[in-house]
Amino acid sequence: MQRATVPPRRSTMQRKALEDLFIHALSEIANAEQDLNAQARKVA
């Protein structure tokens, strides 16, 4: 039996979806941090 060197298309799509989700989550966190910093400056 030959081993498949190329992963099936589905797993590639799943990985892409996970990467998109991860990038989106990181940008959401960055936005939240900026909002918190802005609020902290207003209070100070």
Backbone torsions as a table, in degrees:
resi	resn	phi	psi	omega
1	MET	NA	136.7	177.8
2	GLN	-88.8	142.3	174.8
3	ARG	-85.6	137.7	178.3
4	ALA	-77.9	123.5	179.5
5	THR	-85.5	-29.2	179.5
6	VAL	-94.0	127.0	179.5
7	PRO	-67.0	151.5	177.5
8	PRO	-60.6	153.3	-174.5
9	ARG	-57.2	-36.4	-174.9
10	ARG	-60.9	-44.5	-177.4
11	SER	-66.0	-32.8	177.8
12	THR	-65.5	-41.5	179.2
13	MET	-66.1	-39.5	179.0
14	GLN	-63.3	-41.4	-179.4
15	ARG	-64.7	-40.6	178.7
16	LYS	-62.0	-42.2	179.7
17	ALA	-63.7	-41.3	178.4
18	LEU	-63.9	-41.3	179.3
19	GLU	-62.8	-43.5	178.7
20	ASP	-60.7	-43.8	-179.9
21	LEU	-61.8	-43.0	-178.9
22	PHE	-63.8	-46.0	179.2
23	ILE	-61.6	-41.6	179.5
24	HIS	-62.7	-43.4	179.8
25	ALA	-62.5	-42.3	179.6
26	LEU	-62.4	-41.7	-179.4
27	SER	-68.1	-35.7	176.7
28	GLU	-62.8	-43.1	178.9
29	ILE	-63.0	-43.4	179.6
30	ALA	-61.4	-42.0	178.9
31	ASN	-63.7	-41.9	-179.9
32	ALA	-63.4	-40.5	178.5
33	GLU	-63.2	-41.2	179.3
34	GLN	-63.8	-41.3	178.2
35	ASP	-61.7	-44.3	179.9
36	LEU	-62.4	-42.9	179.6
37	ASN	-62.8	-40.4	179.3
38	ALA	-64.1	-42.6	178.9
39	GLN	-65.4	-39.7	-179.6
40	ALA	-63.7	-38.0	178.9
41	ARG	-67.2	-36.2	178.8
42	LYS	-64.5	-42.5	-177.1
43	VAL	-69.1	-40.9	-175.2
44	ALA	-65.0	NA	NA
